Amino acid sequence: MTTTSPLTPLCAVADVPAGGCRRIALPGRPPLAVFRIDSGIHVTDDTCTHGDASLCDGEIEDGLVECPYHQGAFDIATGKPAGAPCTIALRVYPAQVQDGQVLAALPVQEPA
């Protein structure tokens, strides 16, 4: 069974460039992407669902991130695919800013 943990600190807002992304590697988890765009701070999986590419290496424009490998795109706020060949949505995590820090609600595995 998967539940959501209390908010996990990821980085300082100042560590994420305006209009850009910062890749976050936490122990025991796939990498995350923290985006700082006009609509706010968003946290998603960093790995493209179509190929093994870091989305933080992609182009960011108009609320979309383009995969650097195949130019497929995702809506950053919703994770929905926004360009072929991507068809599987990115996982998006609830995020907020407290005292200049980006926090996200990440899933945790409960013991069986």
N, C-alpha and C positions, 0 to 999 in steps of 0.2 A: 504494500500500500504506500502511495506517495502523498505526502502532505507538504504544506508550505512552512518554511522556517520563519522565525522572527527575521526582521530585516538584517541583511548582511552588508557591512560596509565594503565598498568596492574601491573607491578612490576619491580624491578631492575633485570638485567641479573644475577647479583651476588646472587640473592635470589633463583635462579633455579640451582639445582646441575647439574654439567656436566654429561651428559648421563641420566639425570633424568627429573622429572616433578614437577611442583608446581600447586596446585589447587587454583583457584582464584574465590572468591565469590563477585560479584558486586550486589548492590541492584536492585531488579526487574528483574534479569536475571538468567537463569540456570547457574550452575558453569562451568567455563572454565578450560582447562588444558594448561599450558605453558610448552612445551618440549624444552630441550636444548640438541640436539644430534649432531652428526658429520655433518649432512647436514644443521644445523643452528637452529634458533629459529622458532618454529611452535606453533600455537594456534588452539585448537580444542575445541569442547564441551567436558566436562569431563565425562559425563554420557554415559555408554555403550548403544548402540542402541538395544541391545538384552535383557538387564536386567538393573536393577537400581544399577549399580556398578560404583564407582569412578575409572576411568582409571589411575589416579595418584597412585592408590594402586596396579596397575598391574606391570608386568615385562616388561622392555624395552630392546630390543635387535635388532640389525641390522635394525634400522629404523621402527620397529614394536612395538606396545604396546599390551600386552596380557591382556584381561579382567580377573580380579581376581576371578570372579564367575564361568564362564563356559569355560575359556581358549580360547575363540574366540579371534581373533586378528585383528588389523587395521594397515594400513600403516599410519604413523604419518604425513607425508608430504601431502598425498592426501586425507586421511580419508577413503580410500577404504577398504572394508572388506578383510582380508587376511587369515582368518581361521574360520571354522565352530565353533559354530552355528551362527556367525554374518553374516548377509546378507545385512543390511542397512548401508550405509556409514555414517561416522561421519561428522558433519559440520566442515569445516576448514575455518579459518578467515585469511585474509591477515595480516601479521605481519612484523614489522621492529624494529630495535634497533636504538634509538637516545640518545646520551649522557648517555649511560649505562642503559637506560630504555626500557622495552619491551612495544611496542604500537601495538594495533590491530584495524582494521576497523570492527566494530561491527554493526549489523543491528539495525535500530531504527524504531519504528512504527510512522507513520505520523498521525496526527489527521484526522478524516474523514471529 
